Amino acid sequence: MRFGVLADIHGNLPALEAVCDSMPPVDGLLCAGDIVGYNPWAAACVERVRELNAVTVRGNHDRAVAFDGGERFNWMAKAGVGHAREQLDDDAIQWLRSLPTEQFVADERVQMVHGHPDNPDRYTYPAEFSASMLGEGVDVVVLGHTHVQGMRQFQEGIVLNPGSVGQPRDGDPAAAFAVLDLDDKPSVEQHRVDYDVDRVIEAVEAAGLPTKIGTRLRTGS
């Protein structure tokens, strides 16, 4: 069984389209949260993820849009949340509210969270991945939140962050995703794909969002 693995789309439709176009044949999709926030296409990205029937967990930006408005966010993140709340209809908001903070798939061999198995809001960078994150019977933990692509393999299994589709922060501006193969011994392929960053920058400006939301995409920061 093969899964395409996504995280941190953040309303970036051109990046999501590029990832979908580049995705090799898989049996299903997993999304480790933050479909919305920052970039201008919140509604289109929610619609696309739902059409793809991706198994999805709720990220902190998804929660902010659906519930509290991101009151503790910085000014740039809060602007993206406000834009998304204006754009999404009631059905999309209710769908975000319905998302769990944790999902188990593939006969509970794969655990999905946004930040860390013990805390969905904890930033967990690849250097911090550990075998202790793998619960009993879990072969793979999938998470996002840091926007940094990384994978570590332990005797007990794999901890994977596929990287950010829509706002990479690991110095590589290309949209990130991964393919998880559960046949025999689990394995991971990490992928990057270029997309039209200038289209996003123009859309950010047109939406009246902070300019840096778009321009930072050029450097993957």
Buried (B, 14 or more C-beta within 10 A) or exposed (E): BBBBBBBBBBBBBBBBBBBBEBBEEBEBBBBBBBBBBBBBBBBBBBBBBBEBEBBBBBBBBBBBBBEEEBEEBEEBBBBBBBBBBEBBEEEBBEBBEEBEBEBBBBEEBBBBBBBBBEEBEBEBEBEBBEEEBBEEEBBBBBBBBBBBBBBBBEEBBBBBBBBBBBBBBBEBBBBBBBBBBBEEEBBBEBBBBEBEBEBBBEBBBEBEBBEEBBBBBEEBB
